[in-house]
Amino acid sequence: MIAAIFSGLEGSYTLGEIEAETSFYFSIDEIKRTVVLTPEACRVAKGKTIDAVDCVCKTDTDFFLKIWNDGYRPGMTDFMSGKIKSNDPLTLKDFLAAFGK
């Protein structure tokens, strides 16, 4: 399910939603993906292909699906409890907006 979501990202990206190139690394259980968004495109690659990404997101499958499919937005307690980990939670919001989420 998670792999299918990442496979469909390039086709569901809203062009121009991101103003400058931004890189993301997702670690969701065994799924690892690097996503690069520019004003003109979305690129998805398996694994971590960039050493210093702008935004890291680590969580489990169930929590990611709750965010992606159900519109749940993590709050301070989710980050403090370790349910989701990120070096830049605000940029994660931009990522979701870029896909109409």
C-alpha positions as CSV (number, residue, x, y, z in Angstrom):
1,M,0.0,0.0,0.0
2,I,2.7,2.5,0.9
3,A,4.8,1.5,-2.1
4,A,1.7,2.2,-4.3
5,I,1.3,5.6,-2.8
6,F,4.8,6.6,-3.6
7,S,4.5,5.1,-7.1
8,G,1.6,7.4,-7.8
9,L,3.2,10.6,-6.5
10,E,4.6,11.8,-9.7
11,G,1.2,11.7,-11.4
12,S,-0.7,13.4,-8.5
13,Y,1.7,16.3,-7.8
14,T,0.3,19.8,-8.2
15,L,2.8,21.7,-10.3
16,G,4.0,25.0,-8.8
17,E,2.8,24.1,-5.3
18,I,6.5,24.1,-4.1
19,E,8.4,27.3,-4.8
20,A,11.9,25.9,-4.6
21,E,13.5,22.5,-4.9
22,T,12.8,20.6,-1.7
23,S,14.0,17.1,-0.9
24,F,12.3,14.6,1.5
25,Y,13.3,11.2,2.8
26,F,10.6,8.9,4.1
27,S,11.3,5.8,6.2
28,I,8.0,4.0,6.7
29,D,8.7,0.6,8.2
30,E,10.6,-1.2,5.4
31,I,9.7,1.3,2.7
32,K,12.5,3.9,2.1
33,R,12.0,6.7,-0.5
34,T,13.5,10.0,-1.5
35,V,11.2,12.5,-3.0
36,V,12.3,15.7,-4.7
37,L,9.8,18.4,-5.4
38,T,10.5,21.4,-7.7
39,P,8.0,23.9,-9.1
40,E,8.0,21.8,-12.3
41,A,8.2,18.2,-11.2
42,C,8.1,15.4,-8.6
43,R,10.8,12.7,-8.6
44,V,10.6,9.6,-6.5
45,A,13.5,7.2,-5.9
46,K,13.9,4.1,-3.9
47,G,16.2,4.4,-0.9
48,K,18.0,7.4,0.4
49,T,19.6,9.0,-2.7
50,I,20.6,12.4,-1.1
51,D,22.8,12.5,1.9
52,A,21.4,15.8,3.3
53,V,17.7,16.1,2.5
54,D,15.7,19.1,3.6
55,C,13.0,17.1,5.4
56,V,13.1,13.6,7.0
57,C,9.9,11.7,8.0
58,K,10.0,8.5,9.9
59,T,6.8,6.7,11.1
60,D,5.0,3.4,10.7
61,T,2.6,2.3,8.0
62,D,-0.6,2.7,10.0
63,F,0.3,6.2,11.1
64,F,1.3,7.3,7.6
65,L,-1.9,5.9,6.1
66,K,-3.9,7.7,8.8
67,I,-2.2,11.0,7.6
68,W,-2.4,10.2,3.9
69,N,-5.9,8.6,3.6
70,D,-7.8,10.0,6.6
71,G,-6.5,13.6,6.6
72,Y,-5.1,13.3,10.1
73,R,-2.6,16.0,11.0
74,P,0.1,15.1,13.6
75,G,0.2,17.3,16.6
76,M,2.9,18.1,19.1
77,T,2.1,15.0,21.1
78,D,2.6,12.7,18.1
79,F,6.1,14.2,17.6
80,M,7.0,14.2,21.2
81,S,5.9,10.6,21.7
82,G,7.9,9.5,18.7
83,K,4.9,8.3,16.7
84,I,6.3,10.4,13.9
85,K,9.8,11.9,13.7
86,S,10.9,14.7,11.5
87,N,13.6,17.4,11.4
88,D,11.1,19.8,9.9
89,P,7.4,19.3,10.6
90,L,6.3,22.5,8.8
91,T,7.9,21.3,5.5
92,L,5.9,18.0,5.9
93,K,2.7,20.2,5.7
94,D,4.0,21.6,2.4
95,F,4.6,18.1,1.1
96,L,1.0,17.1,1.8
97,A,-0.4,20.3,0.3
98,A,1.6,19.6,-2.9
99,F,-0.6,16.5,-3.3
100,G,-3.9,18.1,-2.3
101,K,-3.8,16.6,1.1
